Amino acid sequence: MSSKILPIVYNISMKNQFTERLKELLVMRGISQSELAKAINTTPTSVSYWINGKRQPLAESIYIIAEYLGVSSDYLLGLSDKM
């Protein structure tokens, strides 16, 4: 039996998961968009774009956001329900 690697297809659902989970985590932790931007060394405009689904962060930014918020990158992206 051969094993297949199934590609992960980026879709609207994943985009929505990221924006929803980021919003939810900021509220849960009482962190403003400006505070997040400062903590991860980006602009408040970038964070606003991510939260509103206008743009997606780079992989490096997703990792930094996850580390700062104490969750996994997979959780942020909607690939796992385990924080």
GICORUR-V907374 format. One line per field, one symbol per residue. ss: DSSP state (H for helix, E for strand, C for the rest). psi: psi as a letter, one per 20 degrees, with the letter a starting at -180 (. if undefined). A space follows every 10 residues. Layout:
ss: ???
psi: ???
This chain:
ss: CCCCCCCCCC CHHHHHHHHH HHHHHHHHHC CCHHHHHHHC CCCHHHHHHH HCCCCCCCHH HHHHHHHHHC CCHHHHHCCC CCC
psi: pqqqopqppp rhggghgggg hggghgghik prhggggghj laqhgggggg hjjhqqqrgg hgggggggik rqhhghijiq ip.
